[in-house]
């Protein structure tokens, strides 16, 4: 009896932790949804009569296109580097993550500038936007699929082979279905990012839901309607994610052991043994993707930046680099802790609502940064006011703004926006560990902390590192929320790059842009080394 | 792994320290002036630095999109640290005023200052114009004398202009709405869409480039972009020199005029320095910096224009109440929505 009671308490504690974090992070989204308190028939009527259909069509096409494009690239590349040995595999394995460090709008500006220069063709179309975004967003799928493929047990493959299943059949019938949660998660991240993108579509003149939100807010001055549109966007994403979760609610795939390293890679070295594609083609394919998504635009940016480098600005430039790095680094650590706590709350708590709460807390990723920033400002502004009321009562003076306009607001916004990225990774990692492992360890009298540090952490290492790097790079690239929420005199590389780029000064934008990419590379390399 | 874990905890412990240290910049001291600027840092910082050095006032700056900054000021409420709001469009200044985010300017303004709010909630620092730009090789310069001429059937498929999401186009249409009424403005917008060479995309510079590359023959763009291109690298200069500026509606209302302007924030803590800055921005030094570095038209008529601006010629501009342009922004956008101008 005593055991049952103590266990209950523990579960309850996990629910409490999960609920607390979720509610806190859901505040900005709730603030946005509050805009539904009053609806204007006139404004909605205007939208329905004129632009809404176009916003929806373009957003759906863009999102599906980017989802499909990044799945195709991410899964294919991940399968190749985990299953076969071919020339350059060791390098491609980590180098294929690099495009992640490229903000989509910088990619768009760079290629458009290049094509303009050579007078080739106009890439500013929906297809262009889908292509550019898929090229920088496929690493979300790649990194998750790679982890999933490489942790699939060799025994499946051996069993399949003994039954005469070809490698292609094995991929479609066994490997891919097992990796489905991971692949879908990666696609969902890429699609949410595409849905919330503003920079690229605005530059290409494509009317999407997001550009519509800003037209309504900035152009019409109707912030409430804009918030309503953003809220609808978030609810739509919640619906899709829930449907996917529901559709695989009875599927569970566990790994029972850390796969031994020499088991993870097959050594098909001759063309006969590789039923898919020849090794040469794999090398060429990987290199082409890397060249188009990374090498060519980076080289172009370097060429532009070279003409523009001004040594006297070095001090300011170094400040930018350290600002951006520190902010991204500390934020990613914080977000990983939050994501782990939430994942464990979900694992340990039996409360029926814990999963739904977590899902809601992670909605921020689908909301355009600017709208989210306003959602962050509203509860923080209210809180600041209350603090001042209390402060005046106690000390007879105002303390001023404690949260708004400080790093608290900025980091809070990042947590809301990017929790989803980390959470998907940690949840995926945890889901692959059988719950009976926990029970076995608990029955041995070890506490939950021990389970974490001795059993889970080694198994979760890759997922945690992947989460860390994705968030790091995302924060590094983040623009709209940073722009509004940052404290006085605080600039990041992304802010600088954006200011020049939107002022249509591509050459000046090149240096900060290429630096974002370079700073983003450091964690990619660290991650790869840690994964080995 | 242990190392990583301890690094973790260490950094977590350090985060608040580091944040507190950096955010110490936020304290409001009398000799500091806090600015929210919709103008890009590179286009305003040099002037602010000069002011800072001259008057020993520490300037704290946040740049961003005008409406987002206004929303920030609004949610910060009466504790907002902002003293000065700078924007690049009259619509935003009007919006700031209507949301009670500004207060009257008390600085003594020079006599030539006419572009200002009637209650002195904002004042213009520079003006910018939105003329028509053509390829003189393919378009007879005499065939276009007004914005209305752009919708002539002979220009079908030959006009480039950026998206209606862009504030400059919203102001252009809002100004037309005031002067020509709703029916004519809607007809004009529809005519424009008819004559588009392509779906609106890219920025103002892209429209100018499109005229040169033959995608279209006629564009509408702000002079400031053309002037910057004429002072850029050789390739860009060559492109920019191939186009010709047409000043529209010279026999009637004049070319469309917009401003960049400045306001004192409603809850400003340092109104003294704020007003001082406004006076400073209207002095000859600052005005001539705008004219020569940014290629914007100074509001001070005694300042000599840059050679690039002089080469574009003189013109007559609109003389409507600018606050109204701001107020009609939303309506202008609705008209463009109806016309199918995306």
HADDOCK unambig.tbl for C-alpha pairs under 7 A between the chains (distance, minus, plus):
assign (segid A and resid 50 and name CA) (segid B and resid 337 and name CA) 5.94 0.50 0.50
assign (segid A and resid 50 and name CA) (segid B and resid 338 and name CA) 5.95 0.50 0.50
assign (segid A and resid 51 and name CA) (segid B and resid 337 and name CA) 6.68 0.50 0.50
assign (segid A and resid 203 and name CA) (segid B and resid 201 and name CA) 6.30 0.50 0.50
assign (segid A and resid 203 and name CA) (segid B and resid 202 and name CA) 5.05 0.50 0.50
assign (segid A and resid 204 and name CA) (segid B and resid 201 and name CA) 5.18 0.50 0.50
assign (segid A and resid 204 and name CA) (segid B and resid 202 and name CA) 5.89 0.50 0.50
assign (segid A and resid 205 and name CA) (segid B and resid 163 and name CA) 6.39 0.50 0.50
assign (segid A and resid 205 and name CA) (segid B and resid 200 and name CA) 5.91 0.50 0.50
assign (segid A and resid 205 and name CA) (segid B and resid 201 and name CA) 4.14 0.50 0.50
assign (segid A and resid 205 and name CA) (segid B and resid 202 and name CA) 6.54 0.50 0.50
assign (segid A and resid 207 and name CA) (segid B and resid 342 and name CA) 6.96 0.50 0.50
assign (segid A and resid 215 and name CA) (segid B and resid 165 and name CA) 5.56 0.50 0.50
assign (segid A and resid 218 and name CA) (segid B and resid 67 and name CA) 6.06 0.50 0.50
assign (segid A and resid 219 and name CA) (segid B and resid 165 and name CA) 6.57 0.50 0.50
assign (segid A and resid 219 and name CA) (segid B and resid 167 and name CA) 6.92 0.50 0.50
assign (segid A and resid 219 and name CA) (segid B and resid 329 and name CA) 6.45 0.50 0.50
assign (segid A and resid 219 and name CA) (segid B and resid 330 and name CA) 5.66 0.50 0.50
assign (segid A and resid 219 and name CA) (segid B and resid 333 and name CA) 6.47 0.50 0.50
assign (segid A and resid 220 and name CA) (segid B and resid 329 and name CA) 6.38 0.50 0.50
assign (segid A and resid 220 and name CA) (segid B and resid 330 and name CA) 3.65 0.50 0.50
assign (segid A and resid 220 and name CA) (segid B and resid 333 and name CA) 6.59 0.50 0.50
assign (segid A and resid 221 and name CA) (segid B and resid 330 and name CA) 6.41 0.50 0.50
assign (segid A and resid 330 and name CA) (segid B and resid 11 and name CA) 6.60 0.50 0.50
assign (segid A and resid 330 and name CA) (segid B and resid 12 and name CA) 6.76 0.50 0.50
assign (segid A and resid 330 and name CA) (segid B and resid 15 and name CA) 6.31 0.50 0.50
assign (segid A and resid 333 and name CA) (segid B and resid 8 and name CA) 6.58 0.50 0.50
assign (segid A and resid 334 and name CA) (segid B and resid 12 and name CA) 6.99 0.50 0.50
assign (segid A and resid 377 and name CA) (segid B and resid 72 and name CA) 6.88 0.50 0.50
assign (segid A and resid 377 and name CA) (segid B and resid 75 and name CA) 6.25 0.50 0.50
assign (segid A and resid 378 and name CA) (segid B and resid 75 and name CA) 5.85 0.50 0.50
assign (segid A and resid 381 and name CA) (segid B and resid 75 and name CA) 5.56 0.50 0.50
assign (segid A and resid 381 and name CA) (segid B and resid 76 and name CA) 5.40 0.50 0.50
assign (segid A and resid 400 and name CA) (segid B and resid 79 and name CA) 5.58 0.50 0.50
assign (segid A and resid 401 and name CA) (segid B and resid 79 and name CA) 6.20 0.50 0.50
assign (segid A and resid 404 and name CA) (segid B and resid 76 and name CA) 6.69 0.50 0.50
assign (segid A and resid 406 and name CA) (segid B and resid 23 and name CA) 5.89 0.50 0.50
assign (segid A and resid 407 and name CA) (segid B and resid 19 and name CA) 5.93 0.50 0.50
assign (segid A and resid 407 and name CA) (segid B and resid 23 and name CA) 6.78 0.50 0.50
assign (segid A and resid 483 and name CA) (segid B and resid 64 and name CA) 5.52 0.50 0.50
assign (segid A and resid 484 and name CA) (segid B and resid 64 and name CA) 6.10 0.50 0.50
assign (segid A and resid 484 and name CA) (segid B and resid 68 and name CA) 6.28 0.50 0.50
assign (segid A and resid 484 and name CA) (segid B and resid 69 and name CA) 6.29 0.50 0.50
assign (segid A and resid 487 and name CA) (segid B and resid 23 and name CA) 6.70 0.50 0.50
assign (segid A and resid 488 and name CA) (segid B and resid 25 and name CA) 6.94 0.50 0.50
assign (segid A and resid 488 and name CA) (segid B and resid 26 and name CA) 6.67 0.50 0.50
assign (segid A and resid 488 and name CA) (segid B and resid 60 and name CA) 5.37 0.50 0.50
assign (segid A and resid 488 and name CA) (segid B and resid 61 and name CA) 5.14 0.50 0.50
assign (segid A and resid 488 and name CA) (segid B and resid 62 and name CA) 5.13 0.50 0.50
assign (segid A and resid 489 and name CA) (segid B and resid 60 and name CA) 5.62 0.50 0.50
assign (segid A and resid 489 and name CA) (segid B and resid 61 and name CA) 5.13 0.50 0.50
assign (segid A and resid 489 and name CA) (segid B and resid 62 and name CA) 6.11 0.50 0.50
assign (segid A and resid 499 and name CA) (segid B and resid 40 and name CA) 6.10 0.50 0.50
